[in-house]
Amino acid sequence: MAPIYLDYNASTPIDPAAAAAMRPFLDEAFGNPSSAHWASAPATLALAKARGEVAALLGCAADEVVFTSGGSEANNLALKGTFFALGHKGEHIITTAVEHPAILAPCRFLERLGATVTYLPVDGTGRVDPDAVRRAITLRTILISVMHANNEVGTIQPLAEIGAIAREHGVVFHSDAAQSVGKIPTSVDELGVDLLTIAGHKLYAPKGVGALYVRRDVKLESLIHGAGHEGGRRAGTESVLLAAGLGAACMLAQNLAPMSRVQALRDRLWQELQEQLGDRVRLNGHPEWRLPNTLSVSFVGRVGAEILARLDGVAASTGSACHAGRIELSSVLVAMGVPPEAGMGAIRFSLGRRTTAGEIHSVSKRLSRLLAAAG
Ligand SMILES: Cc1ncc(COP(=O)(O)O)c(C=O)c1O
């Protein structure tokens, strides 16, 4: 049977338009974008074009875009860069219990340097309450970091409301939008953010490139010191190759129309599973405030990894991991209060531009057959 890829939240294929934008920089256009002679001209132009394309997607100015090596670096720059720049004002950071490790791990690191971090709880659908954010703010709060959409269950956070609260209190507001860019609107002004993370390989650009949006008046200490690249916010000669790929992917991501088809397929998968398996399946995440491509399903009383192992050729992710012979639920499902008998059977299906109706139908039929046979 042909392999089926339903793990677009893990990574996406490089779009042919992104690959085409990168091609010249594998060949003759090798110049350093910071040089001032003929050999650098194509690189300088391409870097500026790519920066403008990222900015166009986010609705910001080109000089507010800092290229990074990906989502993890952008998150680290946002958190550590703010802490190092504003440490004299306070040491309190507010985030949520359902963030990606690329937020949680830097927070733990900053705690070792004297930061105090509030990890806000979420409700059963994975949403944080904006009032809880308001209540957590103190005179020492320097940063609020709340992800736009969750990578495991797809739940979308009420960023605009949280952004308004952050502004009211004069606190810098960051969002990890690695999963939402290209799937739902991500205008930085509408979301009310000061800092926003994007990751290339989640939006049909290559791995190893991302960007941090930095609102013009926001102070940020660089994590990599050197020459004055990226407006002094990230030293190192830029990879024009990767930036060109990211820029082209951002141009494509402006058109969200293809997501309606993806959402219809996602909904069909859920509907077929419900019809065939009834209350043996449970939806994880918010029924409406959810990424259009993401379906996290709990097969109650089953083990997600075992189901996937028997769905030969289907690429998807589980919501639990096996450690020393014990099944451990992901911290996201734990924070949402998903009971262990449901959480251990969680599988995340994440669809994308290349997903077909035939693939969805085949997966739902195979799942039903497998689970019916298992009793
Ligand atoms: C929500 C979220 N943030 C950050 C990252 C990290 O991005 P990168 O792999 O580009 O470092 C990921 C990737 O899984 C993610 O899903």
The ligand as a Gaussian input file, in Angstrom:
#p B3LYP/6-31G(d) Opt

LIG

0 1
 C        4.734000      25.028000      18.424000
 C        6.142000      24.789000      18.014000
 N        7.101000      25.663000      18.383000
 C        8.386000      25.514000      18.029000
 C        8.791000      24.446000      17.274000
 C       10.252000      24.287000      16.941000
 O       10.518000      24.688000      15.641000
 P       11.897000      24.219000      14.924000
 O       11.756000      22.754000      14.681000
 O       11.942000      25.014000      13.650000
 O       13.017000      24.555000      15.831000
 C        7.838000      23.503000      16.858000
 C        8.248000      22.318000      16.081000
 O        7.835000      21.199000      16.357000
 C        6.490000      23.680000      17.230000
 O        5.534000      22.821000      16.873000

